[in-house]
Amino acid sequence: MAAPDALRTDLALDRPYSLGGEEVERALGTTRAGLDAADAAARRDEVGPNLLPEPKRAPAWRRFLHHFNDTLIYILLGAAAIKAVMGDWLDFWVIMAVAVINAVIGYVQEGRAEKALAGIRGMLSADATVRRGGAWSTVAAEDLVPGDVVRLMPGDKVPADLRLVSASQLRIEEAALTGESVPSSKQTAAVAEDAGVGDRSSMAFSGTIVSAGQGVGVVTATGARTEIGRIQALVQDAGSLATPLTKQLDGFGKVLTLVILGMAAVMMIIGRYLHQMPFPELISATIGFAVAAIPEGLPALVTITLAIGVQQMARRNAITRKLPAVEALGSVTTVCSDKTGTLTKNEMTVRTMVTPLARYEVSGLGYDPEGEITPEGGRDLAALLAVADLCNDAEIVEASSGATWTLVGEPTEGALKVVAMKGGVDDEGTRRVDVVPFDSANKFMGTLVEASSGSRAILVKGAPDRLLERSLTQRGAGGSETLDIPFWEAAIDELSAQGLRVLAGARTSTRAADIDVDDLVDLEFLGLWGILDPPRPEAIEAIADCHAAGIRVKMITGDHAGTALAISREMGIIPPSAEPGHPVPVAAEEPAAPPVLTGAELEAMSQDELAKVVQGVDVFARTSPEHKIRIVRALQAHHEVVAMTGDGVNDAPALTRADVGIAMGIKGTEATKEAAEIVLADDNFATIRSAIREGRRIYDNLRKSVVFLLPTNGAQSLVILVAVVFGLTLPLTPVQVLWVNMITAVTLSLALAYEPAERGIMSRPPRGSGGSIIAGRELGFVLMVSLLIGGATLAVFGISLASGTDLPVARTEAVAMLAFGQLAYLLNCRFLTRSSVTADVLRGNPVIWWSALALVALQLVYTYVPFMNALFGSEPLGVVGWLLPIGFSVVIFFAVEALKALRRRTGGDDTAVGDVGFNAYA
C-alpha cells in the first residue's frame, strides 16, 4: 500500500466540507456518473487500497529482551557472567534463573497496545455500493478511491470519508467518532472551514453507521487519510507514560545500584589490601555481597502483588489489562470522563413537559417505562402524549426476562414513546394512514392517524420554532385559544438553558386521505418536551467521593456546551464557585478559567495557553480526538496523574496518552478497550471510584511489602560486608543469599498484599507522583531492622562455629536465622504505628499464617532434603540447631517493638500531608 504522503495532490482535499458539491467533483476529477473502471484502477494503484496501515511491531525476541533493561537486573547478569568465567556453574544457573523468570513474568503480562489499532481497522466497512461507468454496483470497500460516487442506505456502514452531494432525511450515528448521543442530521450545503468534526454536516465519515434516510457522496479520503485513519495515527503517536510506581522503582533501582557498586568496590579494596584475601575468594565474596544487596525478589513481589489486585478489582467489575495500571489508579489526581454512556445512561429521557395550562415533571430513567408524571394532567397533557405516541417510528421492547427494555429506533423518539407509556396512552384502534417523514430541512415529522370512530387528525412533532411558525392556536382550558408566542419562547429558552433538547407537538383535524408538507399548517400548538440523556445516579455519588478524595473530575464531550454544562451541574462536577459569573482562577497571576471550554475556543489556544487554564476548567464541549490529547497533555504538564474514560473510537488516542485509560466494557468499541489499561465490565462511573480505592490499598500494601522485604537484603549484605571487612569466614554463599531472598519474597512478602484497606483511605489527598517508594523515615527504620537481623545472624553463625559445628551446619543455622527473623518482623509490620503486642496481630489476615507455614515448610525442605543439601550446601540440623534461630527471632520481635515505641514517643512517624509514610499502616 502506498504511504499516505504518496497520495497525489489532486486526490487529497484538505477541507471538502467547506466546499460546494460541484467544487469537490471538479477538484477530484469526477462526476455524478462516477469514475470509469480504468480510472478507478489507476487511482487505486496510486493511492493504495482503502485500508488502514498495519502498525510496525517489534519482534517478540526484542520485546522479551526489553524486560532485562533494568539496572538491578544488569548487576545480576554481571554477577552471573563473572561466575561463568570462574566456572562456578551452579551459582551461574541459579542467578540466571532468577533474571529469566522475572523477564518471563513481565513479557506475559505486558499490554499489547497494537490491538487498539486492530480494533480501529475492524470498524471499516467490508463493501460499498458505488457508481462506476454510469451504473451502480457493489465492490469491496478496500477498492474505493477518491472520486468514487457512493450510495448510502439505512444500516450501511460508511465505507470511506464522503462529501455528500445528495441527502434525503439522512441521519448517521457518529457517537463512536464524535461522542454525540443522538444521530447527526446530514445535508449537502457547505459548512465553515473551522467546523469541528461533529459540525461537519456535509460529510459522512468512514466507520459510522447510517441510522435513517439515504444519501449519495463523493469519496474524499480513503485509508489513512480518513478521520478514523487520523485517529489511528494519534493512537500510534500518543505514546504511553510510565506509571508513578514504575518511576519510583526505576529511581530506587538506580540509587541502590550506585550504593551497591560503591560499597562493593570499598569491600574489594579492604579485602585485598587489608586482609590479603585470595582473589577468587574475594570475587566470590563481592558477588555474594552484590546478590545479597539486590532485592531480586522485588520484581516478582511487585508483579504478584499487582496480580492479586487485578483479581480483587475484577470482582468489582474493573478488568485490568495492564498490571501497572492497578497501582497507577491509586495516584490519580484527575479523572477526565466522557459524558455519553459513562456519566450518563445514553438513553434519552423526557424530564419536563410544558402545556399552555401546566408544567409537568417526569420521573424514571432511560427506556424503562416505570415512572410518574406529576401533577396529574388533563386533556392538555393527553393530547401532547398522543402525539408522542402516534407521531413516532420507535418501539420500546421488553426483554423476555422482563428485567430490561430496549429501543428499536432513534433515541429521541424512544424518549417520547416511553413518556407516552408512563402517561398510560392507549393507541388501541388507532391506525396510521399516511406520514410526512422527518427531514433535516423541515425539522419536523407529521402523521395522519384515524381513530376507531373514523375521525382523522394530523399529528406533528419537531423543532419548536418550526411548529410555532405553522400554528395559529394553542390548546387551552376551554379549547382552542390564541397562540401565545412570547409564553412559548420564554418556555423554550428556560428549558434550553437547563441543557434540555426541546421538541414541540401540535395537531389539527382533517378529513384528507393523505398528507404532504403543505398540509401541516394552521396547527393547534399542544406543548413542549424537554429531553435529556440522564446522569447515572450512582455516578453522582461517585463524583462526590472523588472530590472528597482530592480527585478532580472533568467532563470531555462532543455534545454542545449548554447540554454539557447542565449535566455537569446536576452531577456536581462544577463546584458552586465555578458557576457562570464566578470563574475559577488557577493561580493569582494566571487568567481566570471559565467552567466550560468549547473545542473552537480550545483550538484558538496554544498549548501553553491551554496549560494555564486547564486545571480550572471542568467541562470541555464539542471536542475532537486531538483536543482530548491536548487536554491530557496540558494536565500532565502540571504533574497531574490523569485517568481518561471513554467508549468511542474517538477516545482511543487520549486513553493511550493518559496515565490510566479506562474503557467501557458494554458500550465501548473494541478499539477503545484495546487502548485502555482498565475496562469497566458494567460501564459504571461508580466502579472507577471503587477501582481508585483499590489502587490506593494496593499501593499501601506494596509499600508495606517493600519495607518488610528490604531488611532481608540489608541484613544479608551487612553479614557479608562485616565478614570481609574483619577478615572473617563468609557466613553465607551467593546461592544461599538468593534462597533467602526468594522464599521471603514469595511467601511472607505476599501476605501483606492481602491486608485490608486502612481507615479513611478515600479521605486523604492523592499521593505525589514523584519521590522514592521508600521515604527517608522508612529507610532509617529499615536500616535499624537490618542491623538487628544481621547482627543476630552473625551471632548465630559465630556461636555455632565456636561450639565446634562444621561450616555448612553453621551456614544452615545462619540461613534459618534470616528466615525466622523475617517472620518475626512480618508481625511487627502489620501495625507499624501501634504496638503489635496485641491479639489483633493474630487476626484479620489469615494469609499471614498460610505464608508462615509455607516458609517453615520450604526451610525444612532446604535443611533436610538431600538434593537441596547438594544444591545449596546446606546440612540437616538437630533440635538444638533450631533453638538459637528461634530464640533470636523472639528477641528481634520485641526489639523492633521497642523501636516502634521510641518512634511513637518522639513523633518520628509523623508524615507530611499527602505522604503515605508510616500512616499507610494505620
Phi, psi and omega in degrees: 000139178293142177293154182304325184282000178266002181294143176297142180301321183283356177250013181230097179273136183285306183227072184296335181294338181266000180254155175289160182301317181292326177296319179296317180298316179296318182296328182263001178065045181222174176223178178296340178282351178086182179276158170273166187300321182294316179296318180299318180295320180296318180294322180296321177299327184277317185261347180088173182290159179279068180226151175280139184294145176290136179286150174287136182228134179294144179297158185301321183296325180288321178294327177291315181295334179302332183283356172267358184278073181212136186299321179293323178293326177302318180296317178299316181294322176297318178297319179296321180297318179296320179297323179295318179298323181279354180079013180271078191288330179298310178298322180302310184290327178294315180295317180296323180299319179299314182294318182292318179301318178298319180292321180297317179300314180296321181294318181293324187271351185296148179283139179261083187295339181295344177293334177299320180288324176296323178296322178291318180298329180291348180281346185287150181290151180275327180214175183207151174265114189233148179259114178228133181063027178084003181231146179277140177207165178257126180231163175296136183302330182290347179270357180292149178223159175304132183105343176295146176257122188240140178257139180244137178229162180305135181090347180291146168265125184298124189275344181199174174285127185237139167267115185290133175245350177208133180211125178237105180053034186281125175228136186234132178282109184242019185302321182294338183259321186249340183087359179288142187275349179235153179301147181271130176281136184247150177211180188255350182289147178294152177241174185296152181297329183267014180295138176287171183304318182291343181256004181274073186290348179268006183240150167240131189254143181305136177091347178275169189237133178285120181262335180199158176077192179210162182196169177229138181217159177261130179295122179252341180205143177229163173056232185291345181274352179285170177298319178294324177297321178295322178295320177300317178297322178296320178298316181294323185271346187298319181073146178252153183255152174293144179284163178305322181294315180297325176295316181295317180294323179295315177297318179298318181296320181293317178296315181296324179298313179298318180297315182297313181297319179296314181291325178296320179296315179299319182296320179295319180297314181296314182296323184282314189263340179264321184246001178050044178294142176301144186300313179301320180292323179293319177298316180298319180294320180295317177297319177300321178295315181297316179296323180294320185283336182281124175280071184295344175282350184296314178302317179295320179299313180297313182298313184290321178298317178293323179296321175298318177298324178301315180296318182290324178289327179298326177294342178256022174070020175247107183268123184261124180266336183226123190305313183301338181295334179301312180285323183300328178303324183292343181253009181298133177251337180220132174250117175263114187246137168292151182275301190292121177082350180252297174276333180246171184276349186057037176225103185301140185221135173286123180258327186219144172230139180235127173242174178298342185256334187199169173245130185243137176253142184243129177262169182096155183235149172066209186267005173284122184285007175288127180159170183231155174248121181234143355286177179294132186262171178246217183293331179298315180289320181300320180294319180293320180291328178297320176296318179302325184275318191263335175264067194199137178253359183274161174225142175252119187248130179272135177295158182300330179283344181079004184272333184227157177237139180235157182260135169243103185135200183269148185303317182296315178294327177298321179297319179292321179296320181292317181294329175294321177294320178296327180276001177073029180294132178244110182261018179300130178088354179260134180233150176276131180261318183206167183212144167252103186297159176297139177225134183297336178285320180274326180065036172205166178226144179226146175230145172258119183239153180234127179280169180298337179282348181100349178288148181239152178212152174259122178251134185229138171224150180167199181298133184304318183296323180290322180285326176297323178297330185260005183253147176250328185228178174223159183277106180259187183295324182256015183116208182291141177216170183298138180293126181261085185297315178302323178298314182289323178297320177295319180295319179297316179298319181296313180293320179296323179296336178275004180081014180274144172276125189255127172237157182236155177236146179209168180205167171201149178278153181201163172241010185294152178274336177207173184220158168221186185302322183293343179278346184272064181223170181052047185275162171259116184285129185257326181157191186234150169245132172256115189244140182214146168281106193287147176290152174287126181302320181292334179290327178299314179295320180295322178295319177299319178294322178297317178299319179296331180272008179079021182252124180274137178250127180237137179264127176237116188218158175271356181287171181288157186299319181298314179296314181298320180295318180296316179295318182295324176294316182295329182270353180081017179289317179271120177292159182306325182290347181260010177296157179309134184097349179228066182296153183265114175281133179285319176208162187300325184268001184255158182293151178292143181257129176290154179292336180235134177233126181271164179299323179295318178294321179294322180299327182282350182266147168282169180295324178293320178295320178296318181298330182289331185249350191299327183290337180267354180266129182256341183226129175242120185246155179054048184266157175247170178304321179296323180296320182297319178295319179297321179296314180299316181293323179296320177293319180293337176295337176264017180063027173284144172263112194254129169255131181242127178252157177180168179226347182260161178299335178292344179271345187303315180299317181291325177296324179292321183283328185296160176296322176224117176265129184237118182252154175277129185280332184271305185262357181285148176284160180297324179299319181292316181298320183286337178279342188270158172270328181238137175239125180274118183291339183246008179054032188248123179300330180298333178294331178297318178302314179296321180293322177296317177300317179294322177298321178294319179296318181297317180295318178302314181291329177293319177295321175302316182296320180292316178298327178285321187286324188298324178300336174299310179294319180298317181293317182294314180295325178296318180300313182290320180299314180297319181298318181288315183299323183260009175070031182265166174292139181294124180286341184221145172265163180304320181290330175292325176298313179298322179302309182296317180300314185288317184290326177287327181291319186267356177245284187294318184298323182291337181299324182288344178293342182261006179297138179293163181296144179288160179293140177070027185295332179259018176250351180263155179290161177298149178285157178291150181276348181261197178079183181261156178291339176243114179285166182300322180298316180292323180298318177298319179295318179299319180296320179296316179294322177300318178297320180295309183290319178295318178297319179297322180295315177298321180295316179296317180297314181295317180296320181296315178294322181294333180278359174097009179285161178287159181300316178300323179293317180297320178293324177297320177294324179295318177298318178298322179297316179298317182294312183286330175297321176294323178297318177295318181294331177302318178293325175298323188285343181296324181226084184281341180258002173215170186291140174267000176278071183204156179294340180298334182291343180265356185237167171093338181213087182297340180297333177306314186284324175296323179292320178298318178296321178296318179298313181298318181297315179297322180291325176293320176298315179302323187275325192244345180278126187304315184293332175289324176299318180289324184286319187249358180074028179268168179223148176298145180250147171278177181301319181296329181295341179271344188294315182298309179302317181292317180297315178294329178296321177296320179297318180299316181304311183286331177292319178294324176297324177293321176299317180296318179296321178295319178296319180295322180290325182269357181073022183288351181257011175290147180229158178285160179299132178086350177265126182297308178048214180283344177294346177295342184260003182292000000 
